Amino acid sequence: MELKVNQDNCLGCGVCVIACPVNAAISPENAGGNGAKTEEVIMMVENGFIKLFSTDKCEECGTCQMFCPVNAIWLE
């Protein structure tokens, strides 16, 4: 499976970034909503949109998809 983002739907709210357990493990400051300090995370908000970085680290748990208010991120 592969992580996909629909930028047309994305609000850039960052809920997926905060909800992702892998992101939280890699960059704990994410949990506080402060944004990651490293591009080692799976995704982060950049210029008002979600940008995917280290998608190979995704454990395909679907948490990002569950929390996204506009279904802009999903596993395919």
ZAKOLMAR-402143 format. One line per field, with one value per residue: residue in three letters; x, y, z of N, C-alpha, C in turn; residue number from 0. Coordinates in nm, 3 decimals, m for minus. Layout:
N
type [ALA;...]
n.c1 [X;...]
n.c2 [Y;...]
n.c3 [Z;...]
ca.c1 [X;...]
ca.c2 [Y;...]
ca.c3 [Z;...]
c.c1 [X;...]
c.c2 [Y;...]
c.c3 [Z;...]
seq [NUM;...]
***
This chain:
76
type [MET;GLU;LEU;LYS;VAL;ASN;GLN;ASP;ASN;CYS;LEU;GLY;CYS;GLY;VAL;CYS;VAL;ILE;ALA;CYS;PRO;VAL;ASN;ALA;ALA;ILE;SER;PRO;GLU;ASN;ALA;GLY;GLY;ASN;GLY;ALA;LYS;THR;GLU;GLU;VAL;ILE;MET;MET;VAL;GLU;ASN;GLY;PHE;ILE;LYS;LEU;PHE;SER;THR;ASP;LYS;CYS;GLU;GLU;CYS;GLY;THR;CYS;GLN;MET;PHE;CYS;PRO;VAL;ASN;ALA;ILE;TRP;LEU;GLU]
n.c1 [0.085;0.026;0.082;m0.129;m0.202;m0.450;m0.412;m0.592;m0.808;m0.694;m0.666;m0.453;m0.443;m0.304;m0.380;m0.346;m0.070;m0.016;m0.167;m0.045;0.122;0.383;0.510;0.500;0.670;0.914;0.950;0.888;0.796;0.598;0.356;0.276;0.193;0.382;0.527;0.751;1.104;1.262;1.307;1.273;1.032;0.707;0.511;0.452;0.324;0.364;0.396;0.118;0.007;m0.008;0.291;0.456;0.719;0.919;0.785;0.830;0.850;0.598;0.353;0.116;m0.121;m0.347;m0.432;m0.395;m0.573;m0.817;m0.844;m0.844;m1.032;m1.136;m1.094;m0.848;m0.616;m0.494;m0.461;m0.357]
n.c2 [m0.120;0.232;0.562;0.833;1.172;1.412;1.710;1.904;1.875;1.897;2.073;2.162;2.142;1.979;1.772;1.502;1.479;1.515;1.308;1.076;0.791;0.709;0.942;1.080;0.924;0.958;1.235;1.391;1.654;1.702;1.609;1.811;1.992;2.155;2.113;1.920;1.874;1.757;1.602;1.338;1.242;1.105;1.271;1.627;1.959;2.194;2.506;2.537;2.297;1.935;1.764;1.485;1.290;1.074;0.819;0.550;0.471;0.444;0.265;0.177;0.203;0.357;0.567;0.840;0.876;0.820;1.041;1.265;1.543;1.591;1.380;1.377;1.236;0.909;0.548;0.350]
n.c3 [0.000;m0.043;0.073;0.012;m0.087;m0.137;m0.258;m0.337;m0.170;0.081;0.385;0.521;0.793;0.966;1.134;1.072;1.084;1.355;1.463;1.371;1.481;1.424;1.339;1.584;1.739;1.608;1.611;1.879;1.941;1.762;1.870;2.036;1.858;1.746;1.518;1.322;1.369;1.190;0.869;0.874;0.946;0.850;0.730;0.701;0.766;0.517;0.382;0.405;0.323;0.331;0.316;0.195;0.327;0.450;0.353;0.348;0.607;0.700;0.877;0.791;0.944;0.928;1.085;1.026;0.815;0.942;1.112;0.946;0.850;0.599;0.428;0.285;0.294;0.251;0.242;m0.028]
ca.c1 [0.000;0.099;0.016;m0.163;m0.260;m0.519;m0.384;m0.711;m0.895;m0.618;m0.683;m0.327;m0.471;m0.199;m0.433;m0.282;0.069;m0.018;m0.228;0.042;0.206;0.523;0.559;0.517;0.787;1.033;0.964;0.790;0.739;0.477;0.239;0.237;0.151;0.488;0.592;0.871;1.233;1.338;1.233;1.266;0.891;0.634;0.451;0.442;0.262;0.460;0.325;m0.027;m0.037;0.067;0.396;0.505;0.865;0.969;0.667;0.873;0.837;0.455;0.315;m0.016;m0.220;m0.469;m0.470;m0.403;m0.697;m0.929;m0.855;m0.854;m1.170;m1.181;m1.051;m0.744;m0.501;m0.543;m0.375;m0.411]
ca.c2 [0.000;0.358;0.679;0.932;1.297;1.493;1.848;1.986;1.865;1.920;2.202;2.198;2.155;1.906;1.670;1.374;1.486;1.498;1.178;0.966;0.741;0.702;1.081;1.112;0.852;1.016;1.377;1.411;1.789;1.696;1.586;1.939;2.078;2.250;2.081;1.837;1.939;1.673;1.546;1.193;1.208;1.061;1.388;1.748;2.072;2.284;2.605;2.520;2.167;1.820;1.716;1.353;1.277;0.936;0.732;0.412;0.443;0.428;0.130;0.151;0.186;0.428;0.670;0.970;0.874;0.827;1.173;1.372;1.588;1.606;1.262;1.419;1.145;0.771;0.439;0.291]
ca.c3 [0.000;m0.054;0.132;m0.091;m0.039;m0.237;m0.220;m0.364;m0.052;0.203;0.451;0.587;0.936;1.038;1.225;1.039;1.130;1.500;1.495;1.327;1.590;1.380;1.349;1.726;1.787;1.545;1.645;1.986;1.943;1.679;1.954;2.091;1.748;1.715;1.391;1.332;1.352;1.099;0.756;0.894;0.970;0.731;0.667;0.781;0.697;0.456;0.299;0.414;0.271;0.379;0.226;0.235;0.329;0.464;0.347;0.371;0.750;0.729;0.923;0.731;1.051;0.888;1.183;0.958;0.737;1.037;1.173;0.847;0.841;0.459;0.352;0.192;0.304;0.258;0.197;m0.150]
c.c1 [0.087;0.015;m0.006;m0.222;m0.327;m0.504;m0.504;m0.806;m0.827;m0.636;m0.552;m0.342;m0.369;m0.249;m0.366;m0.140;0.077;m0.069;m0.135;0.134;0.354;0.585;0.590;0.643;0.916;1.059;0.859;0.727;0.614;0.351;0.188;0.193;0.256;0.559;0.722;0.996;1.319;1.249;1.232;1.122;0.825;0.576;0.455;0.374;0.372;0.384;0.174;m0.082;0.046;0.169;0.447;0.657;0.904;0.853;0.703;0.861;0.691;0.424;0.174;m0.125;m0.352;m0.513;m0.486;m0.535;m0.819;m0.953;m0.873;m1.001;m1.225;m1.135;m0.945;m0.621;m0.555;m0.436;m0.438;m0.327]
c.c2 [0.124;0.471;0.783;1.056;1.367;1.638;1.940;1.986;1.908;2.062;2.251;2.209;2.081;1.801;1.535;1.366;1.456;1.359;1.060;0.918;0.731;0.841;1.117;1.046;0.915;1.157;1.414;1.551;1.798;1.688;1.715;2.038;2.178;2.224;2.007;1.919;1.863;1.623;1.394;1.148;1.166;1.180;1.506;1.856;2.163;2.376;2.580;2.390;2.057;1.781;1.585;1.350;1.130;0.836;0.585;0.373;0.420;0.283;0.093;0.126;0.257;0.537;0.806;0.983;0.888;0.967;1.287;1.414;1.596;1.491;1.296;1.328;1.004;0.674;0.374;0.171]
c.c3 [0.000;0.005;0.023;m0.024;m0.157;m0.195;m0.244;m0.244;0.077;0.256;0.513;0.737;1.023;1.135;1.199;1.092;1.280;1.539;1.466;1.440;1.551;1.385;1.493;1.783;1.733;1.597;1.749;1.989;1.854;1.764;2.016;1.983;1.705;1.583;1.413;1.309;1.250;0.985;0.760;0.917;0.838;0.656;0.760;0.698;0.645;0.361;0.293;0.357;0.336;0.273;0.281;0.226;0.333;0.468;0.368;0.518;0.792;0.765;0.878;0.835;1.019;0.984;1.116;0.882;0.828;1.090;1.073;0.828;0.698;0.369;0.247;0.197;0.323;0.213;0.076;m0.190]
seq [0;1;2;3;4;5;6;7;8;9;10;11;12;13;14;15;16;17;18;19;20;21;22;23;24;25;26;27;28;29;30;31;32;33;34;35;36;37;38;39;40;41;42;43;44;45;46;47;48;49;50;51;52;53;54;55;56;57;58;59;60;61;62;63;64;65;66;67;68;69;70;71;72;73;74;75]
***
